[in-house]
Amino acid sequence: MIDAKPRDPGRLADMIASHIELSIPDKQVLLATLDPVRRLKRVGDLLQSNA
């Protein structure tokens, strides 16, 4: 079952990233970002740049 309120920033970033269209290079950058807080920020930046 999917947690409606993920408390882990890495898990939240991965969940959001899996539901948006990203280029291969953007996906690679996310995969290479091991720090979960930094990965979540990158996802936020990608969402803003695609808005």
Buried (B, 14 or more C-beta within 10 A) or exposed (E): EEEEEBEEBBBBBBBBBEEEEBEEEBEEBBEEBEEBEBBBBBBEEBEEEEE
